[in-house]
Amino acid sequence: MTLAGILAILVQFAVVATIYAIFSLALNVHWGYSGLFNIGVAGFFAVGAYTSALVTMSPATGEQAQYINQVVALGQPFVVGLLAAGLMAGIVAFLIGFPTLRLRDDYLAISTIGIAETIRLIFNTERWLANGARGLVGIPQPLQGLVPPARYNWIYLAIVVVVLILVYIAIERGIRSPWGRVLRAIREDEVVAEAMGKDVFWFKMQAFVVGAVVMGIGGALYAHFTRAIDPTVFEPLFGTFLVWVMLILGGSGNNRGAILGAFIVWGIWSGTNVMVRRMVPVEYMAQAPYIRLMLIGLLLILILLLRPQGILGEEKEVSRLQ
């Protein structure tokens, strides 16, 4: 393989890992800082991806119109799609937060994964909404034509890195503010926080919406990178489980750990794909995805047994920026 080919693979890896780092940061707001056991990351992932795709795509014509039967196709710029994705994910989080955020621990986890699956099944079965199981293809990419297609991923890598930096700075400032300290107090003991006069429900709602907005933006970035999405992308394994492993590995309660975990786990996920394809006989290739899943599961067990706090662990000092 040539040097150019190796660089192309590395850039593609970096783009996807950066997008997952954004998801990991968002989950860190929910779990790492607020104690919200959200197992429905894939739901906000899907809402953001479909929203941005529909807002930025142009109405289908010709042969494409026979394949794509979307209702909304506004042809808006990429930035508008990102903002719409975050806004829609935040609205969905606000609506489902009322019945779910009063639940605790396992019950919240069960309800969020159920809602995420419901969202995925709606996109899968309601063809009028976003073309059903066929999904959407031809999602536009920003700054296309600026460079040759073979080098476009460099442009998109710069875009996702800028978004990651902005999200990281925003979350850091929020967590190190009085608002963030209230969230951590609620995570540790809701009763004490409520006794101190804090409206526990509304603080949890704020954290839930903020994390969902970031997840929606991450979903939009993923959709514009792949240029095609369908409901299978948002299954719990790919849309939720991997993000949880990333956060736990890097260290929940630590934003730098969330980013580090995303790159490590995506590297393992991508590396095991190559390894399994080379080691597994062709007649057993249908079982290859399950081998990768087993390897990730073993990694998670080892993390929980050997270093439950993650690689970096939670930061104890939260007021350095104040």
Secondary structure by P-SEA (a helix, b strand, c coil): ccaaaaaaaaaaaaaaaaaaaaaaaaaaacccccccccccaaaaaaaaaaaaaaaccccccaaaaaaccccccccccaaaaaaaaaaaaaaaaaaaccccccccaaaaaaaaaaaaaaaaaaaaccccccccccccccccccccccccccaaaaaaaaaaaaaaaaaaaaaaaaaacaaaaaaaaaaacaaaaaaaccaaaaaaaaaaaaaaaaaaaaaaaaaaaaccccccccccccccaaaaaaaaaaccccaaaaaaaaaaaaaaaaaaaaaaaaccccccccaaaaaaaaaaaaaaaaaaaccccccccccccccccc
